[in-house]
Amino acid sequence: MRVIGTAGHVDHGKSSLVLALTGIDPDRLREEKERQMTIDLGFAWLTLPPPADAPAGAPAEQVGVIDVPGHIDFIKNMLAGVGGIDAALFVVAADEGMMPQTREHLAILDLLQVQAGVVALTKTDVVSEEGWLELVEADVHDSLAGTSLANAAIVPVSARTGAGLEELKRILADVLAQAPVRRDRGQPRLPIDRAFSVAGFGTVVTGTLSDGVFRVGDEVEIVPGHLRTRIRTLQTHKRAVERGLPGSRLAINLTGVHPDQLARGMVVGRPGALRTTDLLDVRMRLVADQTGTAAAMRLRHNQMVDFFSGAAEAPARVRLLSAEEIGPGGTGWAQLRLDSAVAVVAGDRFIIRQPSPSLTIGGGQVVNPHPARRWRRFQPQVIAQLETLARGTPEDLLLHALAAGEPGSLKTAVERSGLPAAAAEATLARLIAEGQILPLGVVQPPLAASATLAISLEGWRTLAGRLADILDDYHGQFPLRPGIGREELKSRVQGRERWPPKLFNELVARAASEEIVAETGDYLHRPGFRITFTAEQQTRVDALLAAFRRQPYTPPSMAESAAMADAEIVSALMYAGTLVRLSEDVLFLKETYDEIVSRIVAYIREKGSMTVAQVRDAFNASRKYALAIMEHLDERKITRRVGDERVLR
């Protein structure tokens, strides 16, 4: 599920465009309709055509739309919605061109590194002056240069006449198809942008789900506040669903909490998974000083700012770690001391604004949401550590390093990550506790120096899927076989790698615990798989078994049986234990075989020994069968040969 967010100056037609595209009026508040201006977030959805490079018959995709306010007084509300989008629908009115809030919204999208987007040049129906549209397009193109939306297509449209809307949908579909898919690391987070009550249902919260899946019935925790609750129902675009997927707009009906206990900026997560913080290590970037930019100013040490991330906001004091100030367009390291705790994770993007007059100053990325302490300024070792973390979160670095050669040793992953030993140790412990890294065997500290093999959760899901596919394909190809041999499965799943047996056994054990694989004797198969004969095959089975019962002690040979019922059917009967193979060419019904063994053992106990000739005469069989029986009992260590006789072991 993908989400598009609008951006642009007030009264440039964002809400009218959303209404024309979706048929849904995103202005839900009475005051918005009276003022004809979006004040708070609005939500809608539409179905986009398949992208241009989609295969024939590909389904259309339904995407969510967040309509944000453009007026300067409601930028804070805009920030609460734009943080969870996959692509921007950047709106510029053709009759006015780039305006102050247009440029500020563009700066915010750039600071948040929204890479996917389309420019909708609205109100083209009111432009009559020749050449004006081309001038506005050129100005927009120049304004986008150097930003994350530099390559965005510009599409002239009219919400009133419908001109260009189909082209806009087509380009949006192509842009979303190229945008990165939200990753699922099993740690769902939903920043709350609305909380309200619905008669007959109770409390409902809405937001964009990131990094994980929520299911009906899940126990969840809301932070800050540590409110434990449970998901009663889920909806996406007013449609009930059993689970919400990463990137989807969700409405969650919660039990046991009241809307008065909730506020925009709180986050719904799994119990114990999210920690709040009021101290952040961040990489900061300021808005560039461009002509017409709404906010281009310097940031000084100890300056007070407003901090925005996801749907959360909090006053904060900036502690610059490597400079006394940062100029327009500049970057630097900082610690932010927040007046109130927020729930963010490493890698989250944020915006800072000057409180009064309200202006966007800059933004950046959270490098460490839980620093050990307030750092001393101008310390090279602190900056070096932050530079390392900036290459990715410690979790990202370790997971990426492990994925480069998984299953692999924890020690090798730590060496590849470049993390300091102490940071690696703490991160490994956290990832293992959260189930993001799955050790294959017993783990003992120090983890960072451990040669224990492990696999990431994402890697395991891929491998488990490969195991399931191999077994499903094998069952489809050989439906009369009980499964695949362990060594053959190992050879198929490991590819060109050469896994030690212990590693493969650990992987199979985990797959069995998750009911992906089952083991019967020497064979691995899908749980629930059973050999099943077709009606035609069953007729041949019945005929073959009837032949065995007609002459139980001189039954059909292996070759004769295969001719009567096909070699695969005979093998299936042996796998099932219906037939017992004593030698290359001798088969018996299991019931006959058990009778023969019982009679031979009883005879030897009474007489002390038995010869092949006596076996032949006892069962009125040929020497071929008698010899095969006695050699088979020797192999099973029931009897042993003494001269020409057999005695019991």
Secondary structure, DSSP 8 states (H G I E B T S, - for coil): -EEEEEEE-TTSSHHHHHHHHHS-----SHHHHHHTS--S-EEEEEEE---TTS-TT---EEEEEEE---SGGGHHHHHHHHTT-SEEEEEEETTT-S-HHHHHHHHHHHHTT---EEEEEE-GGG--STTHHHHHHHHHHHHHTTSTTTT-EEEE--TTT-TTHHHHHHHHHHHHHHS------S--EEE-SEEEEETTTEEEEEEE-BSS-EETT-EEEEETTTEEEEEEEEEETTEEESEE-TT-EEEEEEES--GGG--TT-EEESTTT---EEEEEEEEEE----TT-S----EETT-EEEEEETTEEEEEEEEESS-SEE-TT-EEEEEEEEEEEE---TT-EEEEEETTTTEEEEEEEEEESS-SS---TT-HHHHHHHHHHHTS-HHHHHHHHHHTTSSEEHHHHHHHHT--HHHHHHHHHHHHHTTSEEESS---S-GGG---EEEEHHHHHHHHHHHHHHHHHHHHH-TTS--EEHHHHHHHHHTTS---HHHHHHHHHHHHHTTS-EEETTEEE-TT------HHHHHHHHHHHHHHHHSTTS---HHHHHHHH-HHHHHHHHHTTSEEE-SSS-EEEHHHHHHHHHHHHHHHHHHS-EEHHHHHHHHT--HHHHHHHHHHHHHTTSEEEETTEEEE-
